[in-house]
Amino acid sequence: MDHRKAAVTDRQHHTPAQAEELAARTRQLAAALTERDELRAELDTTRNTLHTTAAKLARQAAVNEQALAYRKELEATITSKNAELHRADLDAKTVEQRQAAAAQEIADLTAQLAERELRITLGTGIMLAQAVLCLILALALLFLT
């Protein structure tokens, strides 16, 4: 049996109330189908937005991971440089201590040198005095003899 013929035949046998109800339901169905199509379009738009947002988030996560890795590298470099500075500081303190010790040793040696120069000067004075006394004694012996 042909469905189109049956539909036409069925419509012909509808009462005006049934025809009006059928028209109302047809409009409701058309409205529901339009709403469904609009909701599908909205769903597609939302899906596309979600996919775009997910892609952006994935790229941002990758950038964040790179930034975190770079930060860790910088922290390692900073730690290394701090260790180098600490070693350099210790070396500088050692050099300062050696310089202070050398300066003290120079001061001690200078004091010893001054003391020895004084002894030499005194010794020279004593020797000169002894030489003069010997000379006087020799002259006295010469005149007495």
CNS distance restraints for C-alpha pairs under 8 A (distance, minus, plus):
assign (resid   1 and name CA) (resid   6 and name CA) 7.66 0.50 0.50
assign (resid   2 and name CA) (resid   6 and name CA) 6.37 0.50 0.50
assign (resid   3 and name CA) (resid   7 and name CA) 6.06 0.50 0.50
assign (resid   4 and name CA) (resid   8 and name CA) 6.19 0.50 0.50
assign (resid   5 and name CA) (resid   9 and name CA) 5.89 0.50 0.50
assign (resid   6 and name CA) (resid  10 and name CA) 5.78 0.50 0.50
assign (resid   7 and name CA) (resid  11 and name CA) 6.03 0.50 0.50
assign (resid   8 and name CA) (resid  12 and name CA) 6.18 0.50 0.50
assign (resid   9 and name CA) (resid  13 and name CA) 6.51 0.50 0.50
assign (resid  10 and name CA) (resid  14 and name CA) 6.52 0.50 0.50
assign (resid  11 and name CA) (resid  19 and name CA) 7.27 0.50 0.50
assign (resid  14 and name CA) (resid  18 and name CA) 5.64 0.50 0.50
assign (resid  14 and name CA) (resid  19 and name CA) 5.83 0.50 0.50
assign (resid  15 and name CA) (resid  19 and name CA) 6.07 0.50 0.50
assign (resid  16 and name CA) (resid  20 and name CA) 6.05 0.50 0.50
assign (resid  17 and name CA) (resid  21 and name CA) 6.11 0.50 0.50
assign (resid  18 and name CA) (resid  22 and name CA) 5.95 0.50 0.50
assign (resid  19 and name CA) (resid  23 and name CA) 6.08 0.50 0.50
assign (resid  20 and name CA) (resid  24 and name CA) 6.09 0.50 0.50
assign (resid  21 and name CA) (resid  25 and name CA) 6.08 0.50 0.50
assign (resid  22 and name CA) (resid  26 and name CA) 6.02 0.50 0.50
assign (resid  23 and name CA) (resid  27 and name CA) 6.19 0.50 0.50
assign (resid  24 and name CA) (resid  28 and name CA) 6.15 0.50 0.50
assign (resid  25 and name CA) (resid  29 and name CA) 5.96 0.50 0.50
assign (resid  26 and name CA) (resid  30 and name CA) 6.07 0.50 0.50
assign (resid  27 and name CA) (resid  31 and name CA) 6.02 0.50 0.50
assign (resid  28 and name CA) (resid  32 and name CA) 5.93 0.50 0.50
assign (resid  29 and name CA) (resid  33 and name CA) 5.99 0.50 0.50
assign (resid  30 and name CA) (resid  34 and name CA) 6.10 0.50 0.50
assign (resid  31 and name CA) (resid  35 and name CA) 6.03 0.50 0.50
assign (resid  32 and name CA) (resid  36 and name CA) 5.98 0.50 0.50
assign (resid  33 and name CA) (resid  37 and name CA) 6.12 0.50 0.50
assign (resid  34 and name CA) (resid  38 and name CA) 6.13 0.50 0.50
assign (resid  35 and name CA) (resid  39 and name CA) 6.01 0.50 0.50
assign (resid  36 and name CA) (resid  40 and name CA) 6.05 0.50 0.50
assign (resid  37 and name CA) (resid  41 and name CA) 6.13 0.50 0.50
assign (resid  38 and name CA) (resid  42 and name CA) 6.07 0.50 0.50
assign (resid  39 and name CA) (resid  43 and name CA) 5.90 0.50 0.50
assign (resid  40 and name CA) (resid  44 and name CA) 6.04 0.50 0.50
assign (resid  41 and name CA) (resid  45 and name CA) 6.14 0.50 0.50
assign (resid  42 and name CA) (resid  46 and name CA) 6.03 0.50 0.50
assign (resid  43 and name CA) (resid  47 and name CA) 6.00 0.50 0.50
assign (resid  44 and name CA) (resid  48 and name CA) 6.07 0.50 0.50
assign (resid  45 and name CA) (resid  49 and name CA) 6.08 0.50 0.50
assign (resid  46 and name CA) (resid  50 and name CA) 6.03 0.50 0.50
assign (resid  47 and name CA) (resid  51 and name CA) 6.07 0.50 0.50
assign (resid  48 and name CA) (resid  52 and name CA) 6.05 0.50 0.50
assign (resid  49 and name CA) (resid  53 and name CA) 5.97 0.50 0.50
assign (resid  50 and name CA) (resid  54 and name CA) 5.89 0.50 0.50
assign (resid  51 and name CA) (resid  55 and name CA) 6.08 0.50 0.50
assign (resid  52 and name CA) (resid  56 and name CA) 6.19 0.50 0.50
assign (resid  53 and name CA) (resid  57 and name CA) 6.04 0.50 0.50
assign (resid  54 and name CA) (resid  58 and name CA) 6.05 0.50 0.50
assign (resid  55 and name CA) (resid  59 and name CA) 6.20 0.50 0.50
assign (resid  56 and name CA) (resid  60 and name CA) 6.04 0.50 0.50
assign (resid  57 and name CA) (resid  61 and name CA) 5.93 0.50 0.50
assign (resid  58 and name CA) (resid  62 and name CA) 6.22 0.50 0.50
assign (resid  59 and name CA) (resid  63 and name CA) 6.22 0.50 0.50
assign (resid  60 and name CA) (resid  64 and name CA) 5.99 0.50 0.50
assign (resid  61 and name CA) (resid  65 and name CA) 6.07 0.50 0.50
assign (resid  62 and name CA) (resid  66 and name CA) 6.21 0.50 0.50
assign (resid  63 and name CA) (resid  67 and name CA) 6.09 0.50 0.50
assign (resid  64 and name CA) (resid  68 and name CA) 6.02 0.50 0.50
assign (resid  65 and name CA) (resid  69 and name CA) 6.11 0.50 0.50
assign (resid  66 and name CA) (resid  70 and name CA) 6.08 0.50 0.50
assign (resid  67 and name CA) (resid  71 and name CA) 6.00 0.50 0.50
assign (resid  68 and name CA) (resid  72 and name CA) 6.18 0.50 0.50
assign (resid  69 and name CA) (resid  73 and name CA) 6.28 0.50 0.50
assign (resid  70 and name CA) (resid  74 and name CA) 6.17 0.50 0.50
assign (resid  71 and name CA) (resid  75 and name CA) 6.08 0.50 0.50
assign (resid  72 and name CA) (resid  76 and name CA) 6.13 0.50 0.50
assign (resid  73 and name CA) (resid  77 and name CA) 6.15 0.50 0.50
assign (resid  74 and name CA) (resid  78 and name CA) 6.02 0.50 0.50
assign (resid  75 and name CA) (resid  79 and name CA) 6.07 0.50 0.50
assign (resid  76 and name CA) (resid  80 and name CA) 6.12 0.50 0.50
assign (resid  77 and name CA) (resid  81 and name CA) 6.06 0.50 0.50
assign (resid  78 and name CA) (resid  82 and name CA) 5.99 0.50 0.50
assign (resid  79 and name CA) (resid  83 and name CA) 6.23 0.50 0.50
assign (resid  80 and name CA) (resid  84 and name CA) 6.27 0.50 0.50
assign (resid  81 and name CA) (resid  85 and name CA) 6.10 0.50 0.50
assign (resid  82 and name CA) (resid  86 and name CA) 6.11 0.50 0.50
assign (resid  83 and name CA) (resid  87 and name CA) 6.20 0.50 0.50
assign (resid  84 and name CA) (resid  88 and name CA) 6.05 0.50 0.50
assign (resid  85 and name CA) (resid  89 and name CA) 5.95 0.50 0.50
assign (resid  86 and name CA) (resid  90 and name CA) 6.19 0.50 0.50
assign (resid  87 and name CA) (resid  91 and name CA) 6.08 0.50 0.50
assign (resid  88 and name CA) (resid  92 and name CA) 5.98 0.50 0.50
assign (resid  89 and name CA) (resid  93 and name CA) 6.13 0.50 0.50
assign (resid  90 and name CA) (resid  94 and name CA) 6.12 0.50 0.50
assign (resid  91 and name CA) (resid  95 and name CA) 6.13 0.50 0.50
assign (resid  92 and name CA) (resid  96 and name CA) 6.06 0.50 0.50
assign (resid  93 and name CA) (resid  97 and name CA) 6.06 0.50 0.50
assign (resid  94 and name CA) (resid  98 and name CA) 6.12 0.50 0.50
assign (resid  95 and name CA) (resid  99 and name CA) 6.00 0.50 0.50
assign (resid  96 and name CA) (resid 100 and name CA) 6.04 0.50 0.50
assign (resid  97 and name CA) (resid 101 and name CA) 6.08 0.50 0.50
assign (resid  98 and name CA) (resid 102 and name CA) 5.98 0.50 0.50
assign (resid  99 and name CA) (resid 103 and name CA) 5.98 0.50 0.50
assign (resid 100 and name CA) (resid 104 and name CA) 6.11 0.50 0.50
assign (resid 101 and name CA) (resid 105 and name CA) 6.09 0.50 0.50
assign (resid 102 and name CA) (resid 106 and name CA) 6.05 0.50 0.50
assign (resid 103 and name CA) (resid 107 and name CA) 6.12 0.50 0.50
assign (resid 104 and name CA) (resid 108 and name CA) 6.09 0.50 0.50
assign (resid 105 and name CA) (resid 109 and name CA) 6.04 0.50 0.50
assign (resid 106 and name CA) (resid 110 and name CA) 5.94 0.50 0.50
assign (resid 107 and name CA) (resid 111 and name CA) 6.15 0.50 0.50
assign (resid 108 and name CA) (resid 112 and name CA) 6.19 0.50 0.50
assign (resid 109 and name CA) (resid 113 and name CA) 5.98 0.50 0.50
assign (resid 110 and name CA) (resid 114 and name CA) 6.11 0.50 0.50
assign (resid 111 and name CA) (resid 115 and name CA) 6.16 0.50 0.50
assign (resid 112 and name CA) (resid 116 and name CA) 6.11 0.50 0.50
assign (resid 113 and name CA) (resid 117 and name CA) 6.01 0.50 0.50
assign (resid 114 and name CA) (resid 118 and name CA) 6.11 0.50 0.50
assign (resid 115 and name CA) (resid 119 and name CA) 6.23 0.50 0.50
assign (resid 116 and name CA) (resid 120 and name CA) 6.00 0.50 0.50
assign (resid 117 and name CA) (resid 121 and name CA) 5.94 0.50 0.50
assign (resid 118 and name CA) (resid 122 and name CA) 6.00 0.50 0.50
assign (resid 119 and name CA) (resid 123 and name CA) 5.77 0.50 0.50
assign (resid 120 and name CA) (resid 124 and name CA) 5.83 0.50 0.50
assign (resid 121 and name CA) (resid 125 and name CA) 6.08 0.50 0.50
assign (resid 122 and name CA) (resid 126 and name CA) 6.06 0.50 0.50
assign (resid 123 and name CA) (resid 127 and name CA) 6.02 0.50 0.50
assign (resid 124 and name CA) (resid 128 and name CA) 6.03 0.50 0.50
assign (resid 125 and name CA) (resid 129 and name CA) 6.05 0.50 0.50
assign (resid 126 and name CA) (resid 130 and name CA) 6.01 0.50 0.50
assign (resid 127 and name CA) (resid 131 and name CA) 5.96 0.50 0.50
assign (resid 128 and name CA) (resid 132 and name CA) 6.06 0.50 0.50
assign (resid 129 and name CA) (resid 133 and name CA) 6.06 0.50 0.50
assign (resid 130 and name CA) (resid 134 and name CA) 5.95 0.50 0.50
assign (resid 131 and name CA) (resid 135 and name CA) 6.00 0.50 0.50
assign (resid 132 and name CA) (resid 136 and name CA) 6.04 0.50 0.50
assign (resid 133 and name CA) (resid 137 and name CA) 5.95 0.50 0.50
assign (resid 134 and name CA) (resid 138 and name CA) 5.92 0.50 0.50
assign (resid 135 and name CA) (resid 139 and name CA) 6.03 0.50 0.50
assign (resid 136 and name CA) (resid 140 and name CA) 5.95 0.50 0.50
assign (resid 137 and name CA) (resid 141 and name CA) 6.08 0.50 0.50
assign (resid 138 and name CA) (resid 142 and name CA) 6.12 0.50 0.50
assign (resid 139 and name CA) (resid 143 and name CA) 6.18 0.50 0.50
assign (resid 140 and name CA) (resid 144 and name CA) 5.99 0.50 0.50
assign (resid 141 and name CA) (resid 145 and name CA) 5.99 0.50 0.50
